[in-house]
Amino acid sequence: MPHDLHESIHDEIERRIAALAPVPGALPSKDDAALLSELYEDRDLLRQHWRHRPGGTSDFSQPPNAKDCGQPQPCSHTLGLAEKYGLY
């Protein structure tokens, strides 16, 4: 089953976080720490604007702390993240 836009963005953000995350016990460089911070913020934004099923609660698998957006999907926040990560 192909991923939808939300899942694709989430997977791309998670992939980039994993690529930048330092090995245990090491500190990230200043540049990597800034990039990681931005990725975490984008992941949180995406989770605040997760897709929903009109007329009901979400029955989709969601990442932890994801919330139904309540706006027409995909909302402008999701589309902005898709563009930022080259998925739209």
C-alpha positions as CSV (number, residue, x, y, z in Angstrom):
1,M,0.0,0.0,0.0
2,P,1.6,3.3,-1.0
3,H,2.1,6.0,1.6
4,D,0.0,9.1,1.5
5,L,1.6,12.6,1.6
6,H,1.6,12.8,5.4
7,E,3.4,9.5,5.8
8,S,5.9,10.3,3.0
9,I,6.8,13.6,4.6
10,H,7.1,11.9,8.0
11,D,9.3,9.2,6.6
12,E,11.6,11.7,4.9
13,I,11.9,13.8,8.1
14,E,12.7,10.6,10.1
15,R,15.3,9.5,7.5
16,R,17.0,12.9,7.7
17,I,17.0,12.8,11.5
18,A,18.5,9.3,11.5
19,A,21.2,10.5,9.1
20,L,22.2,13.5,11.3
21,A,21.8,11.9,14.7
22,P,25.1,11.5,16.4
23,V,26.4,8.2,17.7
24,P,25.5,7.5,21.3
25,G,27.7,9.6,23.6
26,A,28.8,12.1,20.9
27,L,27.5,15.6,20.5
28,P,26.3,16.8,17.1
29,S,28.2,19.6,15.4
30,K,26.7,23.1,15.7
31,D,25.4,22.9,12.1
32,D,23.9,19.4,12.6
33,A,22.3,20.5,15.9
34,A,20.6,23.4,14.1
35,L,19.4,21.1,11.3
36,L,18.2,18.5,13.8
37,S,16.3,21.2,15.7
38,E,14.6,22.3,12.4
39,L,13.7,18.7,11.6
40,Y,12.2,18.1,15.0
41,E,10.1,21.3,14.6
42,D,8.9,20.3,11.2
43,R,8.0,16.8,12.5
44,D,6.0,18.4,15.3
45,L,4.2,20.7,12.8
46,L,3.4,17.8,10.6
47,R,2.0,15.9,13.6
48,Q,-0.2,18.9,14.5
49,H,-1.6,18.8,10.9
50,W,-2.1,15.1,10.4
51,R,-4.9,14.0,8.0
52,H,-8.3,13.1,9.3
53,R,-11.3,11.3,8.2
54,P,-14.3,13.7,7.7
55,G,-17.1,13.0,10.1
56,G,-15.2,10.8,12.5
57,T,-12.0,10.2,14.3
58,S,-8.9,9.1,12.5
59,D,-8.7,5.5,11.7
60,F,-5.2,5.8,10.1
61,S,-2.1,4.7,11.7
62,Q,-0.6,7.8,13.2
63,P,2.8,8.6,14.6
64,P,2.9,9.3,18.4
65,N,1.3,12.6,19.4
66,A,-0.3,13.2,15.9
67,K,-3.5,15.0,16.0
68,D,-6.4,15.3,13.5
69,C,-5.9,18.6,11.7
70,G,-9.6,19.4,11.1
71,Q,-8.8,21.4,7.9
72,P,-9.3,20.3,4.3
73,Q,-6.6,17.8,3.5
74,P,-3.8,18.2,2.6
75,C,-3.8,21.5,4.5
76,S,-1.4,24.3,3.6
77,H,1.0,23.3,6.4
78,T,1.3,19.8,5.0
79,L,1.7,21.1,1.5
80,G,4.4,23.5,2.6
81,L,6.4,20.7,4.3
82,A,5.9,18.5,1.2
83,E,7.4,21.3,-0.9
84,K,10.3,21.9,1.5
85,Y,11.2,18.2,1.5
86,G,10.8,17.8,-2.3
87,L,7.7,15.6,-2.2
88,Y,5.3,18.0,-3.9
